[in-house]
Amino acid sequence: VGQVGNAKCGDIMKMYMKIEDGVIVDCKFKTFGCGAAIATSSMATEMVKGKTIEEARQLTNAAVMEALDGLPPAKVHCSVLAEEAIEAAIEDYYKRNNLTYEPKKKCSGCCGSCDHHHE
């Protein structure tokens, strides 16, 4: 289970994963927020089902936005939250199973060398 977001800004995403033999066999979400937050959560869960943990960790907010045929600039943060929620659920899985978790390298902004899109 991974949770990201902030009640102050209004978007909270919670991801639930069922992982067997290193493969995400099911992924569900509960999101409190706008339509874009719900859409990005839903798309992200569909995109990681059937993937290995390492494959799922490659999911980017840009891929989620592309799968949704784009988002308005004011809603790009929803796709970032979806990516972060997937990663938070994976981190939780590692910790619950006493596995060594290596955090993803955080993006520090618009450098042009990654798939992240920032407002």
VMD Tcl script that draws the C-alpha trace (Angstrom):
set ca {
  {0.00 0.00 0.00}
  {1.36 3.38 -0.94}
  {-0.16 6.76 -0.20}
  {0.85 10.13 -1.60}
  {-0.70 13.55 -1.78}
  {-1.81 16.16 0.61}
  {-5.24 16.95 2.01}
  {-4.39 20.66 1.81}
  {-3.97 20.56 -1.97}
  {-6.90 18.20 -2.31}
  {-5.43 15.15 -4.06}
  {-4.71 11.97 -2.12}
  {-3.88 8.70 -3.87}
  {-3.63 5.31 -2.24}
  {-2.36 2.33 -4.27}
  {-2.81 -1.30 -3.28}
  {-0.70 -3.99 -4.94}
  {-0.81 -7.76 -4.91}
  {2.63 -9.07 -5.82}
  {3.45 -12.73 -6.45}
  {6.93 -13.94 -7.41}
  {8.02 -10.39 -8.17}
  {5.10 -9.72 -10.52}
  {2.26 -7.27 -9.85}
  {-0.76 -9.51 -10.33}
  {-3.27 -6.88 -9.21}
  {-3.24 -3.18 -8.47}
  {-6.12 -1.08 -7.17}
  {-6.44 2.52 -6.12}
  {-8.47 4.85 -3.96}
  {-8.16 8.50 -4.91}
  {-9.69 11.59 -3.40}
  {-9.36 14.44 -5.84}
  {-10.35 15.81 -9.21}
  {-11.20 13.83 -12.32}
  {-7.61 14.03 -13.57}
  {-6.33 12.55 -10.30}
  {-8.77 9.66 -10.60}
  {-7.96 9.12 -14.28}
  {-4.19 9.08 -13.72}
  {-4.55 6.69 -10.77}
  {-6.67 4.34 -12.82}
  {-4.34 4.43 -15.81}
  {-1.25 3.87 -13.67}
  {-2.78 0.77 -12.06}
  {-3.63 -0.66 -15.49}
  {-0.14 0.07 -16.78}
  {1.65 -1.87 -14.01}
  {-0.59 -4.95 -13.84}
  {1.32 -7.98 -15.08}
  {4.67 -6.18 -14.88}
  {7.62 -7.11 -12.73}
  {8.44 -4.76 -9.89}
  {11.44 -3.42 -11.81}
  {9.31 -2.83 -14.91}
  {6.72 -1.00 -12.82}
  {9.42 1.19 -11.31}
  {10.17 2.48 -14.82}
  {6.68 4.00 -15.09}
  {6.86 7.75 -15.58}
  {4.28 10.46 -15.29}
  {4.92 11.20 -18.98}
  {3.89 7.65 -19.90}
  {0.70 7.99 -17.86}
  {-0.11 11.30 -19.55}
  {0.59 9.83 -22.99}
  {-1.72 6.88 -22.27}
  {-4.44 9.40 -21.40}
  {-3.77 11.46 -24.56}
  {-2.40 14.29 -22.44}
  {-3.51 16.44 -19.53}
  {-4.08 20.17 -19.18}
  {-0.97 21.93 -17.79}
  {-2.73 22.61 -14.47}
  {-3.32 18.87 -14.02}
  {0.17 17.52 -14.81}
  {0.82 17.19 -11.07}
  {-1.83 14.43 -10.97}
  {0.32 12.23 -13.22}
  {3.33 12.89 -10.98}
  {1.27 11.79 -7.96}
  {0.25 8.59 -9.79}
  {3.90 7.75 -10.48}
  {4.79 8.51 -6.86}
  {1.90 6.38 -5.55}
  {3.08 3.36 -7.55}
  {6.60 3.83 -6.20}
  {5.29 4.27 -2.62}
  {3.37 0.98 -2.89}
  {6.50 -0.78 -4.14}
  {8.55 0.73 -1.32}
  {5.96 -0.53 1.17}
  {6.17 -4.03 -0.35}
  {9.96 -4.05 -0.01}
  {9.83 -2.89 3.60}
  {7.08 -5.34 4.61}
  {9.12 -8.19 3.15}
  {12.43 -7.06 4.68}
  {13.93 -6.44 1.24}
  {16.50 -3.77 0.49}
  {14.79 -0.79 -1.09}
  {16.76 1.58 -3.32}
  {14.80 4.82 -3.82}
  {14.33 6.05 -7.35}
  {16.53 8.99 -8.20}
  {14.47 12.10 -7.54}
  {14.01 14.56 -10.34}
  {15.15 18.02 -9.34}
  {13.36 19.93 -12.06}
  {13.17 20.53 -15.77}
  {16.60 19.48 -16.90}
  {15.38 17.94 -20.12}
  {17.11 14.64 -19.40}
  {14.17 12.73 -17.97}
  {10.54 12.04 -18.79}
  {9.13 14.20 -16.01}
  {7.05 17.19 -16.94}
  {6.77 19.93 -14.37}
  {4.42 22.87 -14.17}
}
mol new
graphics top color blue
foreach p $ca { graphics top sphere $p radius 0.5 }
foreach p [lrange $ca 0 end-1] q [lrange $ca 1 end] { graphics top cylinder $p $q radius 0.2 }
display resetview
